[in-house]
C-alpha cells in the first residue's frame, strides 16, 4: 500500500514537471508601456540595518521610477524599528539626503518607532496617519 502511494506521488510530480516544461509560455496580461493605475505604497521595514546601504537602495528605486516616468504612482515609506541611537541618527541624515532626490517631496516618508514591539505595527498602523496621501 505504501509503495503504491509513494509511486503514484512520484509519477504525479514527474508528470506535472514534464507538462510544465512543454506547456506553451503565456504572454503577459499587461502592456509594459502603459503607466500603472492607482497608487502603490512600497513599505521598507528596517531594524538596525546599515543606513547607507538601505537608503542607497531606496534612492535607486526612486531614480528608476522617475526614469520610467511612473514616480507619481509610487510612494515609499521607510518604517524603522532601529534601537541603536547612532544608527537611528544616521537614518535621519540619510533620509534627508534621500529627500533631495528628484520627485521625492511628498512621496517618500520615514517613521521611526522608539520602543520596539515586534507585532507588525508598521503595516497595520502606517496608512492611517497618512490618510489620503497613500
Protein Blocks (a to p, Z undefined) as FASTA:
>chain_A
ZZmmmmmmmmmmmmmmmmmmmpccdddfbdfkbccedjdddddddehiafklmmmmmmmm
mmmmmmnopmmmpccddddfbfbfklmmmmmmmmmmmmmpghkgopaccdddfbdcdehl
mmmmmmmmnmmmZZ
